[in-house]
Amino acid sequence: MTAPDSLPLHALVEDNLAAASPDLLRAMVKTFADALMIERQVRRALRGEMRGLYPGTKESVPRDG
């Protein structure tokens, strides 16, 4: 038994994006940009550049004792 022919995904995406509203495209770009910024913050945190800070703020983490 052979697999069915694959869908022309690039053509489907191109047609759907061409018909999409500007609000949808704006939301997609915002989501992508937010994902990139979060990824950058995670990399910085893993390298230790954000140690002692709450994410997204400049406040120090409260220490016990």
C-alpha positions in Angstrom: 0.0 0.0 0.0 1.4 3.4 -0.9 1.0 6.7 0.8 -1.4 9.2 -0.8 0.1 12.2 -2.5 1.0 14.9 -0.2 -1.0 18.1 0.0 0.5 21.2 -1.7 1.0 22.9 1.7 2.8 25.9 0.4 -0.1 26.7 -2.0 -2.7 26.3 0.7 -0.8 28.6 3.1 -0.2 31.2 0.4 -3.9 31.3 -0.6 -5.0 31.5 3.1 -2.6 34.3 3.9 -3.5 36.2 0.8 -7.2 36.1 1.9 -6.4 36.9 5.6 -7.5 40.1 7.3 -4.8 42.6 8.4 -5.8 42.0 12.0 -5.1 38.3 11.7 -1.7 39.0 10.1 -0.9 41.6 12.8 -1.7 39.0 15.5 0.4 36.4 13.9 3.4 38.8 13.7 2.9 39.8 17.3 2.8 36.2 18.5 6.0 35.4 16.6 7.8 38.5 18.0 6.6 37.6 21.5 8.0 34.1 21.1 11.3 35.4 20.0 11.5 37.8 23.0 10.7 35.0 25.4 13.3 32.8 23.9 15.9 35.6 24.2 15.0 36.0 27.9 15.3 32.3 28.6 18.8 32.2 27.0 19.8 35.2 29.1 18.5 33.6 32.2 20.3 30.3 31.5 23.6 32.2 31.0 23.0 33.8 34.4 22.6 37.4 33.2 19.2 37.8 34.9 20.2 36.2 38.2 18.4 37.8 41.2 15.7 39.6 39.1 12.1 38.9 38.7 11.3 38.2 35.1 10.3 41.4 33.3 11.2 43.7 36.2 14.3 45.3 37.8 13.3 44.4 41.3 15.6 42.1 43.3 14.3 38.8 44.5 13.6 38.9 48.3 16.1 36.9 50.3 15.4 35.1 53.5 17.5 36.0 56.5 
